[in-house]
């Protein structure tokens, strides 16, 4: 009996190792397995962004898509990849461990990149080459038939793989830390900071070296590098297998959410006795709290006390708890209701980050086009527009360790709290920086257009006598905003969500990015529809950026970001953390 007790104390409740055996506190979890995840993120993001950042050029020059169709195809590809993170997160919570979902997703992305590499290498699998300058009257033949099918099969296999990885890899790394101890929570916060650092490091290699290879050596080499990167990520990830602790799936979170919402709606329509009692908690025990070892002592597992009375917030959902439910299959426990309430409270915070990602979408569209009209030479080197994201990427790589090693420790000493800067404060800082970035973008565009007027190059394709480094300012502020919001939202969703819904909740960070890209396209269309009439041209139409009213569009984005920030402050001020911890 004593041996069994010691064995029980030395295992992580609710976790297994990669062989589905018990996860041991002395062997599994911690900084070592999380470091494998960080290395994998470098390779994974390199493989994805190497193509996404330059894909519009491949589709237009080699697949002969029109500029608008190329842009829409890239937007759809990137949006789909990030939205599919919700599927990866859902499967990680409901059916498989994050460990399995990552491996399956990496293989799927690898297969998609193999298809794209083969197509880029073989002339027979692409449309015939054409030269518009030599024969301008002969239109280029757009990819179609089997060739188009091969292109989109490859692209969306990659999107499916990327979605699964984004939905499983961040929570897999975060699961390695013991949230029952202050040190474990601090290490988890550090992990999310360095996850964004590694994401940026992979992006840095992608938008510099790989983009150069694609432009100068051929796209088959660019796709080949991406294929090699995602292939290498698999053995690197597997190398950490003996050290990972994997959370046991708790069943479909969507089923619980749907059940509570439907039960609340139906029960409110059914007359009930005023003395209805709270349903028994026995049908849905609370997920166990992870236990861990710190300071040489093994922490004892504690049974979670069942919640017997629902909270007063979102009281409509309390109607889901009844001893006379409208339908027997909709019998809900108080624990289930409280978990759904947590998710419902997270959603407004998530929604307020969409506007930031809408602003970020400008970095790969109008900002690149602005820079393309300017002098992009640095000495004798001419910087390709697709490599402009190097500015926010480098700044994020510098800011992430500075934030973790200097800003946060200082904030902890000042505030006497464990986090120093709370998740919501961090997200708020990012949203405020997005307002500043859009204001700077508008001012830079005003300066650029004044140079256009002064130099008389309104309708000329010559580079303007102004350096593209002016565009760097909006990149830097938006890059800083992205660091604060992405890392803050990832950690916020993971730490605040119920244990059974953590992967799905963390995936909301990527879904926000996808929705932001879609919203950006919608705003551009709306702006052109509203501003275009018989007397005036739309602000954002035509083939010459110098005729655009881009500065007005940026001011509009600045105003929308300000309204969004005020909206965020309202929800953030009302939000109550699940637990408030003091510094130790």
Protein Blocks (a to p, Z undefined) as FASTA:
>chain_A
ZZmmmmmmmpcehiacfkopacdfklggcjklmmmmmmmmmmmmmmmmmmmmmmmmmmmm
mnopafklmmmmmmmmmmmmmmmmmmmmmmmmmmmcfklmmmmmmmmmmmmmmmmmmmmm
pmklpccdddfklmmmlccdddehjllmmmmmmmmmmmmmmmmmmmmmmmmmmmmpcfkb
mklmmmmmmmmmmmmmmmmmmmmmmmmmmmmmmmmnojklmmmmmmmmmmmmmmmmmmmm
mmpccdddebjfklmmmmmmmmmmmmmmpccdfkbccddfklmccdddddddeehiacdd
ddddddfbdcfehkllmmmpcfbdfbfklcccfklmmmmmmmmmmmmmmmmmmmmmmmmm
mmmmmmmmmmmmmcfbehjaccdfklmmmmmmmmmmmmmmmmmmmmmmmmmmmnopaklp
afklmmmmmmmmmmmmmmmmmmmmmmmmmmmmmnopmmacbdcfbdfklmmmmmmmmmmm
mmmmmmmmmmmmmmmpcfklmmmmmmmmmmmmmmmmmmmmmmmmmmmmmmpcfkbccfkg
cjbfklpcfklmmmmmmmmmmmmmmmmmmmmmmpccfbdcddZZ
